[in-house]
Amino acid sequence: MNSELTVQELTALMKKAAGVTVDAKDMERRLDTGFSEIGLDSLGLLGIVGELENSHGRALPTDAERCKTPREFLNLVNSSLMAGA
């Protein structure tokens, strides 16, 4: 399994963990758009963090659930995953 989280995987997790459907190509163009504008609230983001922690078998930084944009979330999660690889 590739340890880096992609935009496609993030959009799949958004649907699975939070019920928010976003097209991956649209998300790639809107990486700096706030999660709230996309329809993802803090509880949904917490669900995504939980899914990632379960699938990778380790905790993510506590700041992960406070990220405001997809780019910020991907950067934080990927730097954490790469540090533990």
Secondary structure, DSSP 8 states (H G I E B T S, - for coil): ---S--HHHHHHHHHHHH-----HHHHHHTTTS-HHHHT--HHHHHHHHHHHHHHHTS---GGGGG--SHHHHHHHHHHHHHHT-
